[in-house]
Amino acid sequence: MNVSHRPRLCGVLHLPPLPGSPRASDGVGAIARATARDARLLAAAGYDLVIVENFGDAPFFRDAVPAITIAAMTSCALAVREACPQLPLGINVLRNDALAALSIAVAVGASCVRVNVLSGARVTDQGVIEGRAAELLRLRRELTGEGVEVWADVAVKHSAPLAAREVGEETRDLVQRALADAVLVTGSGTGETVDPERLAVVRAAAGRAPVLVASGASVAGLPALVKLCDGVIVGSALRADGRAGGAVDGDAARRFATAFRAAFA
């Protein structure tokens, strides 16, 4: 799958706490079945891609996650693949285990991975996270996973720079030097809206790479995004209460999809 430049509607499947994480309560089988159910709802509503993310595993490891997390996420991703074989799939291993995400993606036939910090360094609640683009892109070649795109956040949410840097310059480095296939723009935190001026700067700097809004997208705000991005990644707005985590609400998912298609037609 190549995102190209046509608008993309991407839904996030927030996994509950997985075995081994502090708040874990359910087994992998039950989690995988619930994830497959959510994927079916998004597929039926016409979403172009779904991203499996270990949202419930907070507090997150800075980079490498335990083997049980990789195993559990692989099981959930395979459940989605079996339930919706034609629905493109993405993987995001929080906080920044891009190597695990890519390995899962290759194993399950996913289309992309999301990487919060692909290049540079950011100060986060997990400490200082450094990008590992050189290792990731070489692993992709080694695993013959060239079909797996790398979607990279620029100035990702829940983080701050080590030193002030212009976001357009960061974007150019992501695309030209770290070889990101798409650039993701977020607000300051989960569910926070994106600054349109900042988004415009990223869009201008990204060149041919698609730019997606990756937090805070709402039904009401979609028309304003049409000329500034190539699609959205939506999580919070798919839940009945509008908060990240929990099961996908079918009605909310359909409302958002309808509004997206109308705005980006």
Backbone as CSV, one residue per row, in Angstrom:
resi,resn,N_x,N_y,N_z,CA_x,CA_y,CA_z,C_x,C_y,C_z
1,MET,0.853,-1.196,0.000,0.000,0.000,0.000,0.881,1.235,0.000
2,ASN,0.568,2.158,-0.856,1.259,3.433,-0.868,0.235,4.526,-0.599
3,VAL,0.534,5.382,0.387,-0.454,6.391,0.754,-0.696,7.385,-0.367
4,SER,0.309,7.564,-1.252,0.242,8.535,-2.340,-0.304,9.863,-1.829
5,HIS,-1.077,10.560,-2.643,-1.574,11.865,-2.216,-3.094,11.901,-2.111
6,ARG,-3.754,10.767,-2.266,-5.195,10.841,-2.093,-5.512,10.803,-0.607
7,PRO,-6.556,11.491,-0.183,-6.862,11.568,1.247,-7.039,10.191,1.876
8,ARG,-6.496,10.037,3.063,-6.553,8.772,3.784,-7.269,8.972,5.115
9,LEU,-8.173,8.057,5.404,-8.872,8.060,6.684,-8.388,6.850,7.470
10,CYS,-7.663,7.104,8.544,-7.017,6.043,9.315,-7.550,6.040,10.748
11,GLY,-8.028,4.890,11.197,-8.534,4.762,12.555,-7.552,4.021,13.439
12,VAL,-7.490,4.402,14.715,-6.564,3.777,15.653,-7.309,2.782,16.535
13,LEU,-6.775,1.575,16.626,-7.294,0.537,17.519,-6.461,0.578,18.793
14,HIS,-7.021,1.194,19.838,-6.309,1.334,21.109,-6.405,0.032,21.896
15,LEU,-5.312,-0.690,22.003,-5.320,-1.917,22.792,-5.389,-1.583,24.273
16,PRO,-6.136,-2.362,25.058,-6.128,-2.182,26.508,-4.786,-2.663,27.069
17,PRO,-4.558,-2.513,28.375,-3.282,-2.982,28.939,-3.014,-4.446,28.581
18,LEU,-1.861,-4.684,28.016,-1.482,-6.030,27.588,-0.810,-6.784,28.731
19,PRO,-0.787,-8.114,28.665,-0.107,-8.889,29.708,1.314,-8.377,29.943
20,GLY,1.658,-8.241,31.211,2.964,-7.716,31.584,2.959,-6.251,31.936
21,SER,1.932,-5.496,31.498,1.869,-4.073,31.841,1.153,-3.902,33.188
22,PRO,1.353,-2.774,33.869,0.877,-2.624,35.252,-0.624,-2.809,35.457
23,ARG,-1.440,-2.416,34.483,-2.890,-2.475,34.669,-3.549,-3.628,33.912
24,ALA,-2.756,-4.595,33.473,-3.292,-5.692,32.669,-4.308,-6.509,33.470
25,SER,-5.399,-6.894,32.809,-6.412,-7.731,33.452,-6.936,-8.812,32.515
26,ASP,-6.969,-8.546,31.208,-7.507,-9.494,30.239,-6.405,-10.302,29.573
27,GLY,-6.762,-11.506,29.133,-5.828,-12.325,28.387,-5.741,-11.883,26.942
28,VAL,-4.719,-12.355,26.248,-4.494,-11.949,24.864,-5.658,-12.370,23.972
29,GLY,-6.219,-13.550,24.211,-7.317,-14.018,23.372,-8.496,-13.073,23.385
30,ALA,-8.891,-12.633,24.580,-10.024,-11.714,24.699,-9.710,-10.366,24.065
31,ILE,-8.487,-9.893,24.258,-8.095,-8.608,23.673,-8.090,-8.696,22.149
32,ALA,-7.569,-9.799,21.622,-7.510,-9.958,20.168,-8.915,-10.008,19.569
33,ARG,-9.840,-10.693,20.240,-11.215,-10.756,19.714,-11.863,-9.379,19.714
34,ALA,-11.648,-8.600,20.778,-12.218,-7.255,20.849,-11.600,-6.345,19.787
35,THR,-10.308,-6.517,19.546,-9.628,-5.710,18.529,-10.173,-6.027,17.143
36,ALA,-10.412,-7.304,16.884,-10.981,-7.700,15.585,-12.370,-7.109,15.409
37,ARG,-13.151,-7.074,16.486,-14.490,-6.477,16.423,-14.390,-5.000,16.043
38,ASP,-13.496,-4.275,16.698,-13.327,-2.855,16.387,-12.891,-2.657,14.938
39,ALA,-12.004,-3.530,14.463,-11.537,-3.422,13.085,-12.693,-3.615,12.106
40,ARG,-13.574,-4.553,12.396,-14.725,-4.776,11.517,-15.608,-3.537,11.445
41,LEU,-15.785,-2.857,12.565,-16.599,-1.642,12.580,-15.983,-0.573,11.686
42,LEU,-14.670,-0.408,11.758,-14.014,0.614,10.946,-14.001,0.218,9.471
43,ALA,-13.825,-1.063,9.201,-13.869,-1.515,7.811,-15.250,-1.272,7.215
44,ALA,-16.288,-1.582,7.973,-17.655,-1.387,7.496,-17.963,0.088,7.259
45,ALA,-17.322,0.967,8.047,-17.551,2.408,7.905,-16.715,3.018,6.780
46,GLY,-15.837,2.224,6.160,-15.079,2.721,5.014,-13.726,3.317,5.315
47,TYR,-13.127,2.980,6.460,-11.798,3.501,6.777,-10.766,2.873,5.853
48,ASP,-9.759,3.662,5.496,-8.747,3.210,4.549,-7.671,2.356,5.195
49,LEU,-7.481,2.525,6.503,-6.401,1.826,7.201,-6.679,1.889,8.696
50,VAL,-6.250,0.860,9.428,-6.336,0.889,10.888,-4.951,0.659,11.468
51,ILE,-4.670,1.315,12.577,-3.377,1.197,13.244,-3.579,0.537,14.604
52,VAL,-2.876,-0.562,14.831,-2.901,-1.249,16.121,-1.828,-0.623,17.009
53,GLU,-2.248,-0.183,18.193,-1.355,0.571,19.083,-1.553,0.112,20.521
54,ASN,-0.469,-0.099,21.247,-0.545,-0.543,22.648,-0.787,0.635,23.593
55,PHE,-1.906,1.312,23.376,-2.233,2.542,24.103,-2.357,2.316,25.609
56,GLY,-2.829,1.145,26.018,-3.088,0.909,27.437,-1.889,0.510,28.260
57,ASP,-0.709,0.458,27.647,0.469,-0.055,28.355,1.217,0.988,29.181
58,ALA,0.673,2.177,29.356,1.355,3.198,30.155,1.572,2.700,31.590
59,PRO,2.695,3.098,32.218,3.793,3.896,31.657,4.598,3.099,30.639
60,PHE,5.008,3.808,29.580,5.643,3.146,28.452,7.155,3.028,28.635
61,PHE,7.718,1.998,28.015,9.162,1.906,27.897,9.629,2.946,26.882
62,ARG,10.834,3.441,27.099,11.353,4.483,26.211,11.550,3.959,24.787
63,ASP,12.134,2.768,24.660,12.345,2.219,23.316,11.979,0.747,23.285
64,ALA,12.896,-0.158,23.573,12.620,-1.581,23.438,11.586,-2.059,24.450
65,VAL,10.525,-2.705,23.960,9.477,-3.241,24.832,9.766,-4.713,25.116
66,PRO,9.135,-5.295,26.145,9.364,-6.711,26.454,8.829,-7.627,25.355
67,ALA,9.346,-8.838,25.357,8.930,-9.819,24.350,7.439,-10.107,24.418
68,ILE,6.855,-10.107,25.628,5.425,-10.410,25.765,4.585,-9.351,25.063
69,THR,5.038,-8.104,25.067,4.306,-7.039,24.376,4.316,-7.277,22.871
70,ILE,5.466,-7.643,22.337,5.564,-7.926,20.902,4.677,-9.108,20.534
71,ALA,4.706,-10.153,21.370,3.896,-11.339,21.090,2.408,-11.005,21.127
72,ALA,1.989,-10.244,22.138,0.572,-9.893,22.270,0.111,-9.008,21.124
73,MET,0.931,-8.029,20.733,0.549,-7.150,19.637,0.492,-7.911,18.313
74,THR,1.384,-8.867,18.132,1.340,-9.688,16.921,0.046,-10.488,16.866
75,SER,-0.368,-11.043,18.002,-1.626,-11.801,18.049,-2.812,-10.910,17.688
76,CYS,-2.826,-9.697,18.237,-3.925,-8.770,17.939,-3.920,-8.354,16.472
77,ALA,-2.732,-8.094,15.931,-2.638,-7.701,14.525,-3.082,-8.839,13.611
78,LEU,-2.732,-10.072,13.954,-3.172,-11.217,13.156,-4.688,-11.390,13.228
79,ALA,-5.270,-11.097,14.392,-6.727,-11.169,14.519,-7.405,-10.154,13.614
80,VAL,-6.828,-8.962,13.521,-7.363,-7.940,12.615,-7.213,-8.390,11.170
81,ARG,-6.056,-8.931,10.844,-5.816,-9.383,9.479,-6.799,-10.482,9.081
82,GLU,-7.089,-11.402,10.008,-8.034,-12.479,9.707,-9.455,-11.944,9.575
83,ALA,-9.819,-10.987,10.447,-11.183,-10.445,10.424,-11.418,-9.562,9.212
84,CYS,-10.394,-8.830,8.792,-10.538,-7.865,7.693,-9.345,-8.006,6.747
85,PRO,-9.304,-9.072,5.967,-8.112,-9.348,5.158,-7.786,-8.282,4.120
86,GLN,-8.778,-7.493,3.697,-8.528,-6.477,2.677,-8.228,-5.103,3.269
87,LEU,-8.319,-4.961,4.583,-8.133,-3.656,5.226,-6.654,-3.433,5.526
88,PRO,-6.023,-2.410,4.936,-4.622,-2.119,5.245,-4.421,-1.865,6.739
89,LEU,-3.260,-2.278,7.224,-2.984,-2.299,8.661,-1.680,-1.573,8.954
90,GLY,-1.665,-0.835,10.075,-0.448,-0.194,10.553,-0.148,-0.648,11.969
91,ILE,1.112,-0.480,12.393,1.554,-0.895,13.727,2.281,0.269,14.394
92,ASN,1.944,0.523,15.668,2.660,1.528,16.459,2.959,0.937,17.823
93,VAL,4.237,0.719,18.120,4.645,0.168,19.410,5.173,1.315,20.262
94,LEU,4.360,1.709,21.231,4.711,2.825,22.104,5.733,2.393,23.153
95,ARG,6.708,3.280,23.560,6.651,4.645,23.093,7.373,4.839,21.770
96,ASN,8.448,4.056,21.569,9.195,4.310,20.340,9.976,3.093,19.875
97,ASP,9.370,1.905,19.998,10.070,0.698,19.550,9.775,0.458,18.073
98,ALA,10.444,1.223,17.238,10.218,1.136,15.797,10.689,-0.195,15.236
99,LEU,11.733,-0.770,15.801,12.245,-2.043,15.301,11.237,-3.161,15.551
100,ALA,10.607,-3.146,16.730,9.569,-4.135,17.011,8.364,-3.912,16.109
101,ALA,7.981,-2.667,15.922,6.832,-2.362,15.067,7.059,-2.879,13.652
102,LEU,8.250,-2.636,13.119,8.549,-3.097,11.771,8.547,-4.621,11.699
103,SER,9.103,-5.270,12.708,9.143,-6.731,12.721,7.734,-7.313,12.744
104,ILE,6.858,-6.735,13.569,5.463,-7.179,13.593,4.811,-6.940,12.243
105,ALA,5.056,-5.762,11.676,4.440,-5.400,10.397,4.822,-6.388,9.297
106,VAL,6.090,-6.757,9.238,6.538,-7.708,8.223,5.895,-9.074,8.464
107,ALA,5.803,-9.483,9.738,5.258,-10.804,10.065,3.772,-10.914,9.717
108,VAL,3.004,-9.828,9.893,1.548,-9.901,9.700,1.092,-9.302,8.374
109,GLY,2.027,-8.790,7.588,1.651,-8.190,6.315,1.033,-6.819,6.446
110,ALA,1.519,-6.025,7.400,1.007,-4.666,7.576,1.599,-3.737,6.523
111,SER,0.947,-2.592,6.343,1.324,-1.647,5.305,2.259,-0.545,5.785
112,CYS,2.223,-0.233,7.088,3.028,0.874,7.587,3.298,0.713,9.068
113,VAL,4.282,1.457,9.549,4.534,1.589,10.981,4.533,3.072,11.308
114,ARG,4.068,3.389,12.496,4.155,4.760,12.990,5.311,4.846,13.972
115,VAL,6.149,5.875,13.804,7.315,6.065,14.663,7.240,7.458,15.261
116,ASN,7.141,7.538,16.576,7.000,8.831,17.238,8.242,9.705,17.096
117,VAL,9.421,9.105,17.243,10.675,9.854,17.090,11.559,9.063,16.132
118,LEU,11.561,9.457,14.874,12.360,8.761,13.871,13.768,9.324,13.796
119,SER,13.897,10.634,13.922,15.216,11.258,13.894,15.271,12.349,14.952
120,GLY,16.486,12.786,15.273,16.642,13.793,16.318,16.396,13.203,17.693
121,ALA,16.070,14.070,18.648,15.835,13.640,20.026,14.758,14.513,20.650
122,ARG,13.955,13.922,21.537,12.879,14.633,22.214,12.901,14.291,23.696
123,VAL,12.552,15.279,24.519,12.400,15.058,25.952,10.953,14.656,26.213
124,THR,10.753,13.496,26.829,9.419,12.954,27.059,9.282,12.500,28.500
125,ASP,8.087,12.016,28.865,7.920,11.482,30.211,8.645,10.157,30.391
126,GLN,9.180,9.587,29.297,10.021,8.394,29.401,11.510,8.750,29.436
127,GLY,11.821,10.032,29.420,13.205,10.477,29.340,13.510,10.979,27.945
128,VAL,14.775,11.051,27.611,15.186,11.512,26.294,15.100,10.343,25.312
129,ILE,14.314,10.531,24.250,14.171,9.510,23.210,14.924,9.974,21.974
130,GLU,15.779,9.108,21.466,16.565,9.415,20.277,16.067,8.583,19.097
131,GLY,16.005,9.203,17.927,15.595,8.503,16.723,16.614,7.471,16.289
132,ARG,16.129,6.403,15.650,17.002,5.318,15.189,16.702,5.006,13.719
133,ALA,16.621,6.062,12.930,16.279,5.887,11.517,17.275,4.995,10.792
134,ALA,18.557,5.140,11.091,19.574,4.359,10.390,19.355,2.864,10.606
135,GLU,19.066,2.479,11.854,18.835,1.061,12.145,17.521,0.587,11.532
136,LEU,16.491,1.416,11.624,15.177,1.010,11.144,15.176,0.775,9.646
137,LEU,15.724,1.711,8.899,15.699,1.581,7.436,16.578,0.427,6.955
138,ARG,17.645,0.150,7.676,18.475,-1.008,7.310,17.783,-2.319,7.674
139,LEU,17.065,-2.329,8.792,16.300,-3.535,9.138,15.205,-3.779,8.112
140,ARG,14.562,-2.721,7.651,13.529,-2.887,6.628,14.110,-3.544,5.380
141,ARG,15.272,-3.110,4.959,15.921,-3.720,3.797,16.276,-5.182,4.087
142,GLU,16.798,-5.443,5.273,17.208,-6.804,5.642,16.018,-7.763,5.666
143,LEU,14.864,-7.269,6.154,13.679,-8.112,6.260,12.872,-8.141,4.967
144,THR,13.417,-7.541,3.928,12.713,-7.396,2.645,11.322,-6.808,2.866
145,GLY,11.284,-5.816,3.752,10.014,-5.177,4.078,9.848,-3.833,3.411
146,GLU,10.358,-3.690,2.197,10.303,-2.393,1.521,8.879,-1.915,1.302
147,GLY,7.913,-2.838,1.320,6.524,-2.428,1.158,5.919,-1.819,2.403
148,VAL,6.633,-1.863,3.521,6.146,-1.288,4.776,6.606,0.161,4.863
149,GLU,5.671,1.080,4.830,6.021,2.499,4.893,6.307,2.934,6.325
150,VAL,7.162,3.931,6.455,7.486,4.527,7.751,6.774,5.868,7.851
151,TRP,5.800,5.948,8.751,5.071,7.186,9.008,5.644,7.808,10.272
152,ALA,6.236,8.976,10.158,6.992,9.578,11.252,6.339,10.853,11.764
153,ASP,6.232,10.965,13.081,5.756,12.197,13.711,6.837,13.259,13.647
154,VAL,6.417,14.497,13.478,7.326,15.622,13.620,6.923,16.372,14.888
155,ALA,7.917,16.632,15.769,7.644,17.320,17.043,6.447,16.665,17.741
156,VAL,6.560,15.378,17.993,5.443,14.562,18.450,4.856,15.047,19.778
157,LYS,3.572,14.758,19.985,2.864,15.129,21.218,3.532,14.516,22.445
158,HIS,3.243,15.100,23.593,3.804,14.661,24.879,5.333,14.682,24.848
159,SER,5.901,15.715,24.227,7.358,15.811,24.168,7.769,17.261,23.976
160,ALA,9.052,17.501,24.169,9.617,18.834,23.953,10.995,18.658,23.327
161,PRO,11.459,19.654,22.558,12.779,19.535,21.935,13.894,19.759,22.952
162,LEU,15.040,19.176,22.690,16.208,19.452,23.516,16.679,20.886,23.308
163,ALA,16.512,21.376,22.104,16.847,22.764,21.772,15.838,23.238,20.732
164,ALA,15.539,24.517,20.755,14.554,25.064,19.822,14.993,24.821,18.382
165,ARG,14.010,24.378,17.575,14.291,24.115,16.175,13.036,24.374,15.361
166,GLU,13.171,24.941,14.185,12.024,25.285,13.354,11.404,24.009,12.795
167,VAL,10.069,23.908,12.880,9.390,22.667,12.522,9.522,22.335,11.035
168,GLY,9.641,23.327,10.192,9.854,23.061,8.776,11.195,22.390,8.529
169,GLU,12.213,22.841,9.254,13.541,22.226,9.135,13.498,20.772,9.609
170,GLU,12.806,20.531,10.730,12.653,19.157,11.218,11.941,18.290,10.186
171,THR,10.922,18.833,9.564,10.164,18.081,8.571,11.043,17.705,7.388
172,ARG,11.818,18.653,6.899,12.707,18.363,5.766,13.710,17.266,6.117
173,ASP,14.231,17.298,7.337,15.171,16.253,7.751,14.486,14.892,7.826
174,LEU,13.243,14.863,8.311,12.504,13.601,8.381,12.364,12.968,7.002
175,VAL,12.035,13.787,6.024,11.762,13.269,4.683,13.045,13.023,3.897
176,GLN,13.965,13.975,3.939,15.138,13.914,3.075,16.296,13.111,3.665
177,ARG,16.433,13.111,4.997,17.573,12.459,5.624,17.186,11.180,6.382
178,ALA,16.006,11.171,7.019,15.538,9.972,7.721,14.647,9.098,6.838
179,LEU,14.299,9.599,5.645,13.563,8.845,4.624,12.161,8.431,5.067
180,ALA,11.489,9.304,5.812,10.100,9.040,6.179,9.229,9.034,4.932
181,ASP,8.275,8.089,4.892,7.360,8.005,3.758,6.158,8.918,3.916
182,ALA,5.830,9.279,5.155,4.732,10.206,5.442,5.061,10.927,6.741
183,VAL,4.534,12.125,6.887,4.793,12.950,8.074,3.492,13.152,8.835
184,LEU,3.538,12.952,10.145,2.364,13.072,10.996,2.504,14.294,11.901
185,VAL,1.409,15.044,12.031,1.412,16.265,12.829,0.378,16.113,13.943
186,THR,0.782,16.420,15.177,-0.104,16.285,16.330,-0.200,17.603,17.097
187,GLY,-1.175,17.637,18.008,-1.218,18.715,18.982,-0.248,18.409,20.103
188,SER,-0.379,19.109,21.224,0.568,18.934,22.316,0.353,17.646,23.093
189,GLY,-0.861,17.077,23.023,-1.159,15.860,23.767,-2.220,15.050,23.063
190,THR,-2.537,13.883,23.613,-3.549,13.009,23.034,-4.886,13.732,22.938
191,GLY,-5.463,13.752,21.745,-6.743,14.401,21.540,-6.679,15.901,21.372
192,GLU,-5.482,16.498,21.486,-5.341,17.947,21.344,-5.276,18.324,19.858
193,THR,-5.932,19.420,19.510,-5.996,19.825,18.110,-4.654,20.349,17.605
194,VAL,-4.493,20.266,16.302,-3.264,20.704,15.651,-3.340,22.191,15.336
195,ASP,-2.240,22.891,15.523,-2.149,24.308,15.170,-2.129,24.426,13.643
196,PRO,-3.113,25.085,13.030,-3.163,25.151,11.564,-1.958,25.848,10.945
197,GLU,-1.403,26.839,11.605,-0.230,27.514,11.057,0.965,26.567,11.019
198,ARG,1.119,25.802,12.087,2.195,24.818,12.138,1.996,23.745,11.074
199,LEU,0.757,23.328,10.904,0.436,22.314,9.903,0.782,22.809,8.504
200,ALA,0.491,24.072,8.236,0.794,24.645,6.927,2.302,24.659,6.666
201,VAL,3.082,24.958,7.693,4.542,24.960,7.547,5.039,23.551,7.227
202,VAL,4.515,22.556,7.942,4.915,21.170,7.700,4.540,20.751,6.286
203,ARG,3.318,21.103,5.859,2.863,20.738,4.517,3.796,21.307,3.450
204,ALA,4.215,22.540,3.634,5.091,23.175,2.661,6.473,22.536,2.647
205,ALA,6.933,22.091,3.821,8.284,21.544,3.924,8.364,20.075,3.536
206,ALA,7.240,19.377,3.541,7.251,17.926,3.330,7.449,17.530,1.881
207,GLY,7.307,18.473,0.970,7.489,18.158,-0.436,6.447,17.173,-0.927
208,ARG,6.896,16.071,-1.527,5.992,15.079,-2.090,5.458,14.099,-1.039
209,ALA,6.005,14.119,0.162,5.561,13.183,1.198,4.180,13.575,1.712
210,PRO,3.264,12.625,1.852,1.953,12.928,2.420,2.064,13.427,3.856
211,VAL,1.168,14.311,4.239,1.094,14.836,5.608,-0.275,14.484,6.175
212,LEU,-0.284,13.872,7.352,-1.537,13.493,7.994,-1.640,14.139,9.369
213,VAL,-2.834,14.623,9.684,-3.112,15.112,11.032,-3.328,13.894,11.928
214,ALA,-2.607,13.825,13.044,-2.595,12.599,13.844,-3.066,12.792,15.277
215,SER,-3.719,13.895,15.569,-4.387,14.045,16.869,-5.393,15.180,16.775
216,GLY,-6.454,15.053,17.552,-7.406,16.141,17.709,-8.357,16.361,16.562
217,ALA,-8.371,15.484,15.559,-9.306,15.658,14.444,-10.736,15.445,14.935
218,SER,-11.637,16.322,14.530,-13.036,16.230,14.933,-13.922,16.431,13.714
219,VAL,-15.167,16.016,13.822,-16.111,16.199,12.725,-16.208,17.671,12.354
220,ALA,-16.334,18.522,13.356,-16.488,19.952,13.098,-15.245,20.569,12.470
221,GLY,-14.068,20.026,12.795,-12.835,20.633,12.319,-12.341,20.128,10.987
222,LEU,-12.969,19.094,10.431,-12.464,18.503,9.190,-12.416,19.471,8.002
223,PRO,-13.450,20.294,7.764,-13.381,21.174,6.589,-12.163,22.093,6.575
224,ALA,-11.693,22.488,7.745,-10.543,23.393,7.806,-9.235,22.690,7.456
225,LEU,-9.233,21.363,7.451,-8.000,20.618,7.207,-7.785,20.276,5.737
226,VAL,-8.810,20.457,4.921,-8.785,19.952,3.552,-7.559,20.417,2.775
227,LYS,-7.226,21.701,2.838,-6.123,22.230,2.046,-4.771,22.123,2.747
228,LEU,-4.776,21.577,3.966,-3.552,21.561,4.763,-2.946,20.181,4.949
229,CYS,-3.668,19.115,4.597,-3.138,17.772,4.830,-3.717,16.792,3.823
230,ASP,-3.168,15.575,3.842,-3.586,14.529,2.916,-4.448,13.469,3.590
231,GLY,-4.803,13.688,4.846,-5.632,12.726,5.552,-5.505,12.896,7.046
232,VAL,-6.197,12.028,7.782,-6.183,12.116,9.243,-6.032,10.725,9.840
233,ILE,-5.427,10.704,11.023,-5.398,9.515,11.865,-6.238,9.859,13.083
234,VAL,-7.319,9.120,13.304,-8.273,9.485,14.346,-8.410,8.364,15.363
235,GLY,-8.396,8.733,16.640,-8.562,7.769,17.714,-9.639,8.181,18.685
236,SER,-9.443,9.293,19.364,-10.372,9.733,20.416,-11.796,9.902,19.901
237,ALA,-11.946,10.499,18.719,-13.283,10.786,18.182,-14.055,9.537,17.789
238,LEU,-13.414,8.385,17.804,-14.092,7.128,17.474,-14.722,6.475,18.698
239,ARG,-14.482,7.055,19.876,-15.027,6.499,21.107,-16.301,7.259,21.486
240,ALA,-17.230,6.558,22.125,-18.524,7.158,22.446,-18.370,8.391,23.322
241,ASP,-17.367,8.390,24.217,-17.173,9.532,25.117,-16.159,10.528,24.583
242,GLY,-15.623,10.272,23.386,-14.660,11.185,22.793,-13.290,11.151,23.436
243,ARG,-13.030,10.117,24.248,-11.737,10.011,24.926,-10.991,8.792,24.408
244,ALA,-9.659,8.927,24.340,-8.822,7.839,23.845,-8.937,6.610,24.736
245,GLY,-8.760,5.432,24.141,-8.894,4.181,24.864,-10.311,3.667,24.751
246,GLY,-10.522,2.452,25.175,-11.856,1.888,25.123,-12.211,1.400,23.736
247,ALA,-13.393,0.815,23.647,-13.841,0.216,22.391,-14.277,1.281,21.395
248,VAL,-14.173,0.939,20.134,-14.686,1.808,19.065,-16.212,1.803,19.119
249,ASP,-16.797,2.979,18.970,-18.248,3.109,18.887,-18.626,3.183,17.412
250,GLY,-19.454,2.250,16.953,-19.791,2.172,15.544,-20.440,3.428,15.011
251,ASP,-21.350,4.017,15.783,-22.030,5.233,15.334,-21.049,6.391,15.193
252,ALA,-20.168,6.541,16.183,-19.184,7.619,16.123,-18.241,7.425,14.941
253,ALA,-17.860,6.167,14.688,-16.966,5.882,13.565,-17.628,6.223,12.238
254,ARG,-18.896,5.888,12.098,-19.600,6.190,10.848,-19.784,7.686,10.661
255,ARG,-20.133,8.395,11.737,-20.302,9.856,11.631,-19.008,10.514,11.173
256,PHE,-17.890,10.077,11.753,-16.614,10.684,11.386,-16.267,10.363,9.939
257,ALA,-16.496,9.132,9.522,-16.180,8.742,8.148,-17.020,9.525,7.143
258,THR,-18.290,9.684,7.444,-19.180,10.446,6.552,-18.708,11.889,6.426
259,ALA,-18.352,12.491,7.555,-17.876,13.881,7.547,-16.553,13.995,6.806
260,PHE,-15.688,13.007,6.983,-14.396,13.032,6.283,-14.600,12.970,4.776
261,ARG,-15.435,12.055,4.317,-15.639,11.912,2.880,-16.266,13.180,2.287
262,ALA,-17.161,13.801,3.053,-17.783,15.031,2.570,-16.770,16.161,2.469
263,ALA,-15.903,16.266,3.476,-14.938,17.360,3.497,-13.831,17.157,2.458
264,PHE,-13.373,15.904,2.305,-12.229,15.635,1.440,-12.625,15.120,0.066
265,ALA,-13.885,15.221,-0.293,-14.348,14.722,-1.598,-13.567,15.376,-2.723
